[in-house]
Amino acid sequence: MKKLKKPFYFILGFLFVPVILSNLVAYILNSSDENMLVGYFALVYLIIYLSFPKLYSKDVPRRFPNKYMFYFWEYLIFFIFGVVLGLYICGFAK
């Protein structure tokens, strides 16, 4: 069961995190198209998942002793990029 735990969490996260974040951005931007940014946040999920072991090394654990806070800051940066991207797309869509 321990061998299946990590892939199970990855698949659950890949299915739910992009949808939740894109719906949140659509709600913030008051957009009717919630599926507009699902692909962007799926790519963000993959980038963060694959780059975390490299980024969270050396002196980073001293600055962020809790790895979930580091995840939070990574997602916050990409979330801000997603909001800007959503504003850009909504601005040209109208």
Protein Blocks (a to p, Z undefined) as FASTA:
>chain_A
ZZmmmmmmmmmmmmmmmmmmmmmmmmmnopablklmmmmmmmmmmmmmmmmmmmmgcjlm
mmmmplklmmmmmmmmmmmmmmmmmmmmmmmmZZ
